[in-house]
Amino acid sequence: MAVSLESLGWTRRFAEAYEPHRAPDVVPARVSLEHTHIYRVMTADGEHLARVSGRLRHAATARADFPAVGDWIVLELPTNSEDPRDVARIRAVLPRASRFSRRAAGNPTEEQVVAANIDVVFLVSGLDGDFNPRRIERYLVTAWDSGAAPVVVLNKVDLVADPAPFVRDVEAIARGVPIIAVSAKQPESMVRVRAHLGDGRTAALLGSSGVGKSSIANTLIGEDRLRTRDVRDSDSRGRHTTTGRQLVLLPGGGILIDTPGMRELQLWDTGDSVTATFDDIDALAEGCRFRDCRHATEPGCAVIAAAKDGTLSEMRLESFRKLQQEQAFQLTQQDERARLEVKRVGKMGAKALRKVLKDKER
């Protein structure tokens, strides 16, 4: 199906980045589905299956250098479309305008790009037994760091008598962030969600398993295109229905990226995003006696005082401390990896130099 690049999210920024790669045998494309060794990509003329070129694979130094869903790429088209073994090749990944990243499972020093080039992040939480404001705080930290605008979506409003208390709980931790209460079973409730979408605008659905991301996506698409499963009655936790990230075009304009549910979101390099998420604590910290106060045991700490007199929630302060500690640990791990990489490259260079000198002696 032919579509315009603009409807896929193509902008002047990507057009300028593509110019150095322009050639007769390549076209711009966007990654719509990611598997282990093969991708589905969308061009103005239709979809293709593609693999990473040998040159790009060799040049990649980390997992994040490989294409992710939402990436714009330079695609070399297959020379023989009749041969199923002759797939397109991904020559390069264009610089990302934004990306939602987390620490790769099981590896404290590796970044996993969950979705790229997104304009808005829908942070989905279910209004059932799995509702967790602390988890929403964690998602907000990563959302602010992504470069996209966060929107909190409280799904399953049909399961509660009054969603107002839940909305107030989220308002206390997500100041200034739009909060929308919806039900995937009530299409009319999606009007405010659709307001954040539009032609060429990309949104990503993020949240833990069972919150209803795929159900929301199906409602926005207008058909049951993505597979869904019920949550467990015992704990309101979901099973991994979506097993891979995928990008779909919405009727009436807009692009949606559905992602697998994440049991635990491990922070990556979040910069100042913890401060942005906890701006109320940052404001209180202006009254601390010491400028480098960690709000732990220091005397004259205005943040601890606020927690003691009830101005600040003890749970919110504890969540802030936990995320700060996790961020510091992550930075330490990344610095250690960088040190080891420099050491490894230095050893390789020394080995190569010894070989050159030895060859000269012969």
SULHU-V261665 format. One record per residue. SS is DSSP state (A for helix, B for strand, O for the rest). D_FIRST is the distance of its C-alpha to the first C-alpha in Angstrom with 1 decimal. Layout:
SS,D_FIRST / SS,D_FIRST
//
This chain:
O,0.0 / O,3.8 / O,6.5 / O,10.2 / O,12.3 / A,14.7 / A,12.6 / A,12.5 / O,16.2 / O,17.0 / O,20.5 / A,23.3 / A,24.8 / A,22.0 / A,21.7 / A,25.5 / A,25.4 / A,22.8 / A,25.0 / A,27.5 / A,24.8 / O,23.2 / O,23.3 / O,21.7 / O,20.4 / B,18.8 / B,15.9 / B,15.8 / B,13.7 / B,14.3 / B,15.6 / B,14.1 / B,16.5 / B,19.8 / O,22.0 / O,25.3 / O,24.4 / O,20.6 / B,17.7 / B,14.0 / B,12.5 / B,9.5 / B,9.3 / O,8.3 / O,6.5 / B,5.0 / B,7.7 / B,11.2 / B,14.6 / B,17.3 / B,21.1 / B,23.5 / O,25.2 / A,29.0 / A,30.0 / A,28.1 / A,29.6 / A,33.0 / A,32.9 / O,32.0 / O,35.1 / O,33.9 / A,31.2 / A,29.9 / A,29.1 / O,26.3 / O,22.7 / O,22.2 / O,19.4 / O,18.5 / O,19.7 / B,18.4 / B,19.0 / B,19.6 / B,17.5 / B,18.9 / O,16.4 / O,17.8 / O,20.0 / O,19.6 / O,16.2 / O,18.2 / O,20.4 / O,19.2 / O,21.9 / O,20.6 / O,18.2 / B,17.3 / B,20.2 / B,20.6 / B,23.3 / B,23.9 / B,23.3 / O,23.6 / O,26.4 / O,25.5 / O,26.1 / O,27.1 / B,27.2 / B,28.5 / B,30.8 / B,33.4 / B,36.0 / O,34.7 / O,36.3 / O,39.5 / O,39.6 / O,41.3 / O,40.4 / O,36.7 / B,33.9 / B,30.7 / B,27.8 / B,26.3 / B,23.5 / B,23.0 / O,22.4 / O,22.9 / O,24.3 / B,25.8 / B,27.1 / B,27.6 / B,30.6 / B,30.8 / B,34.2 / B,35.2 / O,38.2 / O,39.7 / O,42.2 / O,40.0 / O,40.1 / O,41.4 / A,41.9 / A,42.8 / A,39.4 / A,37.8 / A,40.1 / A,38.9 / A,35.2 / A,36.2 / A,37.8 / A,34.7 / A,32.4 / A,34.7 / A,34.7 / A,30.9 / O,30.7 / O,28.6 / B,30.1 / B,31.3 / B,31.1 / B,33.0 / B,31.6 / B,34.2 / B,32.6 / O,34.4 / A,36.5 / A,37.2 / A,39.4 / O,41.9 / O,44.3 / O,44.0 / O,41.4 / A,43.5 / A,45.6 / A,42.5 / A,41.1 / A,44.5 / A,44.5 / A,41.2 / A,42.3 / O,45.3 / O,43.3 / O,40.3 / O,42.0 / O,39.7 / O,36.5 / B,34.7 / B,35.3 / B,33.4 / B,34.6 / O,32.0 / O,31.5 / O,28.1 / O,29.7 / O,30.2 / A,26.9 / A,29.1 / A,30.4 / A,27.1 / A,27.5 / A,29.1 / A,26.5 / A,23.7 / O,26.0 / O,25.4 / O,21.7 / O,19.8 / O,16.9 / O,16.5 / O,19.3 / B,19.3 / B,21.6 / B,22.8 / B,24.6 / B,27.8 / O,30.8 / O,32.8 / O,32.0 / O,32.3 / O,31.9 / O,28.8 / A,26.0 / A,23.4 / A,24.9 / A,24.4 / A,20.8 / A,20.2 / A,22.1 / A,20.1 / A,16.8 / O,18.5 / O,18.3 / O,19.9 / O,17.1 / O,19.5 / O,22.7 / O,26.0 / O,29.7 / O,32.9 / O,35.3 / O,38.7 / O,41.4 / O,44.0 / O,42.6 / O,39.4 / O,37.6 / O,34.2 / O,32.9 / O,30.0 / O,27.1 / O,24.4 / O,25.2 / O,22.7 / O,21.1 / B,17.4 / B,15.1 / B,13.0 / B,11.6 / O,14.0 / O,13.9 / O,15.7 / O,15.1 / O,16.2 / B,15.5 / B,17.6 / B,19.0 / B,21.0 / O,23.8 / O,26.4 / O,29.7 / O,32.4 / O,35.9 / O,37.3 / O,36.0 / O,38.0 / O,38.2 / O,37.3 / O,38.7 / O,38.6 / O,40.9 / O,42.3 / A,39.9 / A,42.7 / A,44.8 / A,42.0 / A,41.4 / O,45.2 / A,46.1 / A,48.9 / A,50.6 / A,50.1 / A,51.9 / A,54.7 / A,55.1 / A,56.4 / A,59.6 / O,60.2 / O,63.3 / O,61.6 / O,58.6 / O,57.3 / O,57.8 / O,55.7 / O,56.6 / O,58.1 / O,62.0 / O,62.8 / O,65.6 / O,64.7 / O,61.1 / A,59.8 / A,56.8 / A,59.0 / A,61.3 / A,58.5 / A,57.5 / A,61.2 / O,61.7 / O,58.5 / O,56.7 / O,54.1 / O,52.9 / A,54.3 / A,51.1 / A,49.0 / A,51.5 / A,51.3 / A,47.5 / A,47.8 / A,50.3 / A,48.2 / A,45.1 / A,47.2 / A,48.9 / A,45.5 / A,44.3 / A,47.5 / A,47.3 / A,43.7 / A,44.8 / A,47.8 / A,45.7 / A,43.3 / A,46.4 / A,47.9 / A,44.8 / A,44.8 / A,48.6 / A,48.1 / A,45.3 / A,47.6 / A,50.3 / A,48.1 / A,47.1 / A,50.7 / A,51.9 / A,49.4 / A,50.6 / A,54.2 / A,53.7 / A,52.1 / A,55.0 / A,57.6 / A,56.0 / A,56.1 / A,59.8 / A,60.7 / A,59.2 / A,61.2 / A,64.4 / O,64.0
//
